[in-house]
Amino acid sequence: MCSFKELIENNPPLEEKEITIGKLTFKVKPYLSVEDRTQIMQLAVQEAWEDDHVNDVKVEAYADVFAIIYCTSIEFTDEEKADPIKIYDELQNAGLLEKIIEVLPDYWDYNYAHGLADARSGFIGWLNRVAEQLPAYIEQLQNELKNISPELLEKIKSE
């Protein structure tokens, strides 16, 4: 038998891979932690949110670009990073997107992304329903307050 510690100590972490596309070479992380994958997915869902739903096309595009930015040594300027959809479109147009994505570690989780989207949609939907019903509730409360006797109102205020 071996301990977990011995197992880990005798198996070094995976090393970055060097990838060459055309004449250019860049490095790719071999693994993404669960936390890193979660952050990529959360950010992708957040960025792809439109009105009251997640745009399915954009959520995948954002996740792809965020994974490329995070997992590779490809350098992006702040200006480029400010428009991930443009990065996605340009990589796709140059025929590079799939070549890069196929060498990335696993980062995409469809079920998780759509679970986040559904949870957010549910919460936003609930808030919208409350906001729609609030004026009617306020009016009802105002009408009920008009019917309270002055004595009861004074008693409530004094307590």
C-alpha positions in Angstrom: 0.0 0.0 0.0 1.1 3.6 -0.5 -0.2 6.8 0.9 -1.7 9.6 -1.0 1.3 11.7 -0.1 3.7 9.1 -1.5 1.6 8.7 -4.6 1.8 12.5 -5.3 5.5 12.8 -4.4 6.4 10.1 -6.8 4.5 11.5 -9.7 5.5 15.0 -10.6 2.8 17.5 -11.9 2.2 17.5 -15.6 4.3 20.0 -17.5 3.3 22.7 -19.9 3.2 21.6 -23.6 4.8 23.6 -26.4 2.5 23.9 -29.4 3.6 25.2 -32.8 1.0 26.5 -35.2 2.6 27.7 -38.4 5.9 29.4 -37.5 4.8 30.4 -34.0 5.1 28.5 -30.7 3.3 29.0 -27.5 2.8 27.0 -24.3 -0.4 25.5 -22.9 -1.1 24.5 -19.3 -1.7 20.8 -19.0 -4.5 21.0 -16.5 -7.0 23.5 -15.1 -8.1 23.2 -11.5 -11.7 22.8 -10.7 -11.7 26.4 -9.3 -10.2 27.7 -12.5 -12.7 25.9 -14.7 -15.5 27.2 -12.5 -14.3 30.8 -12.8 -14.0 30.5 -16.6 -17.6 29.2 -16.8 -19.0 31.7 -14.4 -17.3 34.6 -16.3 -18.5 33.2 -19.6 -22.1 33.0 -18.4 -21.9 36.5 -16.8 -20.6 38.0 -20.1 -23.1 36.2 -22.3 -26.1 37.3 -20.2 -28.6 39.3 -22.4 -31.8 40.7 -20.9 -33.2 37.7 -19.1 -31.3 34.8 -20.6 -27.8 33.5 -21.6 -27.0 33.7 -25.3 -25.8 30.1 -26.0 -23.6 31.0 -28.9 -21.8 33.8 -26.9 -21.4 31.7 -23.7 -19.3 29.1 -25.7 -17.4 31.8 -27.5 -16.6 33.6 -24.2 -15.6 30.3 -22.5 -13.3 29.5 -25.5 -11.6 32.9 -25.4 -11.2 33.0 -21.6 -9.7 29.5 -21.7 -7.3 30.5 -24.4 -6.2 33.6 -22.5 -5.8 31.7 -19.2 -4.3 28.5 -20.5 -1.9 29.6 -23.1 1.2 31.8 -23.2 -0.3 33.8 -26.1 0.0 37.4 -25.2 -3.1 39.6 -25.5 -3.1 43.4 -24.9 -5.6 44.9 -22.5 -7.4 46.4 -25.5 -7.7 43.0 -27.1 -8.9 41.4 -23.9 -11.6 44.0 -23.6 -13.4 42.5 -26.6 -13.4 38.7 -26.3 -15.9 38.2 -29.1 -13.6 40.0 -31.5 -10.8 37.7 -30.4 -13.0 34.7 -31.0 -14.1 36.0 -34.5 -10.6 36.7 -35.6 -9.2 33.4 -34.4 -12.1 31.6 -36.1 -11.6 33.7 -39.3 -7.9 32.8 -39.4 -8.7 29.1 -39.0 -6.9 29.0 -35.6 -9.6 28.6 -33.1 -10.1 24.9 -33.4 -6.4 24.3 -33.6 -5.9 26.0 -30.3 -8.9 24.7 -28.5 -8.0 21.1 -29.3 -4.8 21.4 -27.3 -6.3 23.0 -24.3 -7.1 21.1 -21.1 -10.7 20.3 -20.4 -12.5 23.6 -19.4 -16.0 23.4 -20.9 -18.9 22.1 -18.9 -22.1 22.5 -20.8 -24.3 21.3 -17.8 -22.6 23.6 -15.4 -22.8 26.6 -17.7 -26.5 26.1 -18.3 -27.1 25.3 -14.7 -25.7 28.7 -13.8 -27.8 30.3 -16.6 -31.0 28.6 -15.3 -30.3 29.6 -11.7 -29.7 33.2 -12.8 -32.7 33.2 -15.1 -34.8 31.9 -12.2 -33.6 34.5 -9.8 -34.0 37.3 -12.4 -37.4 36.0 -13.2 -38.4 36.0 -9.6 -37.1 39.6 -9.2 -39.1 40.7 -12.3 -42.3 39.1 -10.9 -41.8 40.9 -7.6 -41.1 44.2 -9.4 -44.3 43.8 -11.5 -46.4 43.0 -8.5 -45.0 45.5 -6.1 -47.2 48.5 -7.2 -50.3 46.4 -6.6 -49.1 45.3 -3.1 -48.2 48.9 -2.2 -51.7 50.1 -3.3 -53.3 47.3 -1.3 -51.3 48.2 1.8 -52.2 51.9 1.4 -55.9 51.1 1.2 -55.7 48.9 4.3 -53.8 51.6 6.1 -56.6 54.1 5.3 -59.1 51.7 7.1 -57.1 51.6 10.4 -58.7 53.5 13.2 -56.7 56.5 14.5 -56.6 54.9 17.9 -55.0 51.7 16.6 -52.5 53.7 14.5 -51.5 55.7 17.5 -51.0 52.5 19.5 -48.8 51.0 16.8 -46.7 54.1 16.6 -46.2 54.2 20.3 -45.0 50.6 20.6 
